[in-house]
Amino acid sequence: MFILGIETSCDDTCAAVLKDGQILSNIISSQIDLHQKWGGVVPDIAKRAHQERIMPVIETALKRAKIKIEDIDLIAVTKGPGLSIALSVGLNTAKELAKKYDKEIIAVNHVEGHILSNFLTNSLGKPIRPFLFPSLALTVSGGHTKIVLVNDIGDYQVVGETLDDAAGEALDKSAKLLGLGYPGGPVIERISAKGDDTFLKLPSPIADKKILDYSFSGLKTAFYYQIKDWPTEKINKHLSDLAASFQTAVFSTLIRKYSLAIEKYHPKSLLVSGGVAANLTLRKRIRALAKSYHLPLYLPFKKELNTDNAAMIALVAYYHFKKGESSLVKNLDIDPRAEL
């Protein structure tokens, strides 16, 4: 079974081809260069870039997979959450292709894509990862931060989520305060390596152990007030220390709440994904956490599978279609605030 996946939820134009759940191609066209000077994603620019790139990206994905559009059995496309005008490009393209080539469509939840990205495999079916349910998933990116209890594919319970900024968004905002540009997360990761993460004392948001939700807005505000009166020379002198302090505060919060969720729900496995999960420091801490609870940990097998991609969207469609959930084929409306 060949599935064409399409993903345009934010600022990456993506297409992928899967055969029976295995990746044949996975193309990602980043728009970072278009948004850098604005310090964040500009919706109108994102939409225009998606419109210009979507068909070339799809054609490249088909070519890399060595098949034609006529060979595709199913089209999977992101319906949300995300930017409405960005989502519309992918969804409208999927509809046009489905109509022209008489194909079925499944509209996919973007966050479910991140959860199942842990089970993506290459064209040889590697790595082999058995489903061990219930599983506890942490999805952490610039747009969302959630702890999800996964009882089965399609059976999800959000047990914790951010009440304001997502973790990646907080990292980007801290980078902006330090004059490091956009996107800030990768820059923060790089310069933190040589910094003292105890340089600043920052709060631990939502200390109540009964609450599994996250909050990063107050952390960002506390960071701002500690350095707002510093001259540029002082900030530059301690840039690595400041970056390390903020990154550690964000990651400690992520780990603390995730650990509480593990103790409450007793999962059989852990799933971690999303753009921020590509950070090597965070991955090291999560591996240590999993080891301390003697739990198997699944992370996407390639770095680019943490960030937005179409392979994960196609995989969601593959599993739902296998389960015979044809009702999803009819759900073709944009849902920028989609819930799991």
N, C-alpha and C positions, 0 to 999 in steps of 0.2 A: 504494500500500500504506500503510495507516494502522497505526501502532504506538503503543500506550499504554505509557509508561515509568513505573515506580514505584521510588522510592528512599527508604529509611528506615534507612540504615546507622548513623546517629549521632543528631544533634539537629536535622536539617532534614527536614521532611515534604514530599516532592516528587512531582509528577506532571507529565508532558509528553506531548504528542502530536506525532508526526512523520509527514509524508507523503513517502514515497520519500527518507527521510534528511534532509528539510528541516523545520525547527522551525515548527510551527503554534501551539504554546503551550508554556510552560515555567513552572510554578508552584512557588514555593519558600516554605514556611511555616517561618520561623526560630523556634527555641525559646530564643534567647539570653536573653531576659528571664526565663525560668523558671530558668535555671541560673546567672545572674550572682552571686546572693548566696551560692552554694555554691562559687564559684571554679572551677567545672568542670562537666562533664556528669554528671548523676546518672542512672544507667540506668533506675531505676524511674519517675522523672519523665518521662524521654524516652519510654519505652514508653507511658505513659498519654497523653501529648500526641499521640503518633502515632495512637493509637487514636481519639482525639477528632477529629483533623484529617484523617485519611487520605481518607475519603469526600468531605468538602467540597472538599478539594484536587483530587481526581480529577474531581469534577463541574465544578469551575471550569476545569480544563484542557480538558475536553471542550467546555464552553461557549465558551471563548476560541477553540478550534479550529473551532467551528461544526459539530461533528459529534455523533453519539450513540454510546453504547457499542456498539450493534449494528453500527456501521460499522467498528469496530476489527477488524483482521485478525490482530493478534498482540499479546500482552502481554509486556513485558519487565520484569523485577524484579531488584533486587540480591540476591544470595545471600551476599555477603561480599567482602572482610573487613569487620568492623564489630562493633557491639555485638549480641550474640545476641538479646536480648529486643527490641531495636529492629528488627533484621532480620526477626524473626518476624512483626511487624505487616504489613510490606509484602508478605512472601511469602504469608502466609495470606490477605490481601486479594486478591492476584493469583489465588490458587487458587480462592477463592470466586467471583470474577468470571468466571474461565475456565469453571468448572463451570456457573454460572448462564446464561451467554451462549454456551456452546460455543465457546470460543476456545482457541488454543494459547498456551503460555507458553515463554519462554526465560529461564533464570536466568543472570544476568550477574555477572562479576567486577567489583567496584567500581573497582579500579586500572586495569583495561582501559578502563573508562569514562572515566577521566581521560586516558588516553593518546589515545583516539580523540576526545575533546572538541575537539581541535585541528582536526578535520575537520567540525565542525558548521557548518551554513549556515542562513541565514534562509529565509523562504518563497519568496524569489526565487532561491535557490541560490547566494547570495553569502556569504562570499568563495569564489572558486574556488581550491582547493588540491589540486594533483596529489599522488598518493602517490609519494614518492621513497624507495625502499628500497635498502639498509638505512638505517634512521633510528635516531637515538639519542634516547630520551625521558627527560626528568627529571620525575618526579612528586613534588611536594613539598607537604605539607599538615600538619595537626595529628596525623594518624594514621599517615602513612607518608612515607618519603623513599626513592626508588629511582631508579637509573639502569637503563634497560631498552633492550636492543638489539632493535629491531623489524625483523625480516626480512620480515614480511608480516602481514596481519591474522590474528591467532590464533597467530602464530609469534613468541614472545617469549623472550628470554633476559635474566634479571636479572643484571647484571654488577656492580652495586654497590647497597648498601642500608644503612640505619641499623642499627647493632648494639645500639642502646638507644633513646633518645628520637628521635622525629621532629623535623624542623626547626621545624615549627609548635608542637609541644609545648614545645620548648626556649624559644621566644619567649614562649609563654604563662607558663611558669614564671619566666622572668626578670621579666616584668611583675608577677607576683605578689610576687616579692622586693622590687620597687620600690613596691608598694602601688597598682598601676595597675588592678587588677581584671581581669575576664574578659569576653570573650576578649582576650588581651593583644596579639596580633600587630598588629591595626589601630591600637591606642594607641601601641605602640612605633614603628610607621611614622610616625605623625603627629608625635610629639614628637621623633623623631630628626632631623627636617628642620632643626632649629636647633641640633643638637648637634655636638660635636667627636668624631668617631669614633676619634680616636687618644688619647682621654683616658685610657683604661685599656689596659694591655698584656695581651692574653688569648692563650692558647695556640692552636696550629693542630693540631687533633686528627688522629691517624693520619697522620703526616708521610711515611710510606713511600710512594713513588710507584708501587709495584707493587700497592698495595692501593686498590681503588676504593670500599670501604665507608666509610660515615660513622659518626661517633660524636659526639653532642652532650651527653651526660651529664656528661663531664669538663669541658666548656666551661662548663656551667651551674654546676658545683661550684666551678670556679676563680673565676667571677664572684661567687658567694656569699661565698667566703672573703676576697675583696678588699674587700667592702663590709659584712661582717657586724658589724663593730664601729663602723661609722659612726653618728653620731647622726642622727635623722630630719631635722634641719635641714640637715645637710651633703648628705644624699641628695637632698632636695628642691631644694637649690641647684644641684646638678649633674645633675638628672634627665634632661635632654635629652642631656647628654654620656654618661651611663651607658647610656641606651637606644641611642644611636648606636653606642657602642663594642660593645655586645653584638650588635646587629643586623648590623653590619659583619663581626664575627667569624663569625657564622652564615653570612652570604652569601658571604664569602671562602672558607669551607670548601666550600660548595655548588659554587661556580665552579671551585675548584681541582681537585676530584675529577671534575667534569664535563669539564673541559678534558683531564685525563689520559685519560678514557674516549674522547674524540674522537680523541686522538692514537693510541690503541691500536686502535680499531675503524674509523676512517675512514668515517663515515656520509655519506650523500648529503644528509641534511637533519636538522634538530634539532626536537624537539617538547618543549614545556615547559608544564606545567599543574599544577593543585592549588591549594588556597586561598592558600598562601604566594606563589604565582606571580602573584597579583593585586597584590602589593606593587610600586609604581612604581620604587622604587630597585633592586630585584632585576631587574625587567624591563629597566631601562636597562643593567645590567651584563651581562645575558644577550644583549641585542642587540649590545652591543660585542664580546662573545665570539664570537657567530656571524659578525659582520663580519670579525673577525680571521682566522677560518678560511675565509672566503668561502663560507659555507653558508647556505642558506635556513632561516629560523626560522619555525615555526608556533606561535602562541599562540592560545588561544580568542578569538574575535572580540568577545565581550562579557565584562565583568568577572565577572558572576554565573556564567558557564560555567566559571570556574576552580574555584569552590567546588562542594560537592555539589549535584547537580541530576539530574533524571530524563531530560533530553534526551540526555545522554551515555550513559545506560543503554539508552535506546531505540535509539540509533545503533549501539551494539555489536550488539544483537539484529538490526538491519537488515542489517548486513554479514555476520554469521554465517548468517542465514537465506538471504541471496542466494547464499552459497557452498554451500548445501544441507546445512549441518551440523545436521540434525534431531535428532541425538543429544543436543544441548544442551537440547532441549525437555523431555527426561525428567529432567534434573538439577535437581530441585526441593528439595534439602535445604539447610538453613542451613549455611553454612560460615564461621564468624567469623574463621578464620585462613586463609582461601582464599589460595592462591598462584597466580600467573599461569601 
